[in-house]
């Protein structure tokens, strides 16, 4: 399972869901502090219900270069 921490703004939600929907594997997304409260990343209504003030954890099993690039562009830098 792969996990990435990202930040999204309200104007990013549709493009995020579209990028996730193009993948053939399941993708979940949840606020970092509440990772057990995940939603289907391919559901616009589900993603709209998230608290965008928090970093979001995206988890998935699979590989898609376009989706990986999308996540990289929205990645939260790791604390050193």
N, C-alpha and C positions, 0 to 999 in steps of 0.2 A: 504494500500500500504506500502510495506517495502522498505527502502532505506539503502544501505550500501556504504561506501566510501572505495575504494580499490586503490592499485597501481599495475600496470602491466608493465612488461618489454616485449620487442618484442618477446622474446622466450617463453612468457607465453600465447600468443594470441591463439594459436591452442588449448591448453588445456582448456583455459577459454571458448572458443566457444563450444568445445565438452561438457564441463560440463553444459553449458547453454542449449545446444541442447537436452540433456537428460531430461530436465524438460518439463512438459506438459502445462505450463503456459507461458505467454508472459514476456519477460525480456528486459529492455532497459538499455542502458549505455551511459553516456555523461561525458565530462570533467566537473569538479566541478564548474568552473566559467561560464560554458555555458550549464547549465542543460536543456535548451529548445532545444538544438541542439543534441538530443539523436539519437542513432541508435539502430537497432535490435541487441541484444547481441548474437543472433544465426547466425549472418551473419559475416563470417570471413572478407569479403571485407569491411563491415561497421566498424567493430572493428579496422581493420588495418588503417582506415582513422582518427582515434582519435589521439590527441596529448598526447602521453604517458608521457610527462614531467609533466603533471598535474594530481592531484588525479582524479579518476573517480567515478562517482556516478552510482550505479546499483540500478534500481528500478524494483519491481515486486510484483505481488499478487499471492501468492501460497506458498507451502512449499515443500522442498526437502532437506533432511538431507545431502546428498552428496554435493549438491550445496552450502548449508550453510557452510559446512566445508571448501569448496574451498574458499569462500569469506572470512571466518575467517582467513585463512592462508595468505591472501593478504590484510587484513584490514589495514587501516591507523589508528594509535592510535589517540584517541580523545584528544584534548588539554584540560588540566584541568585548 
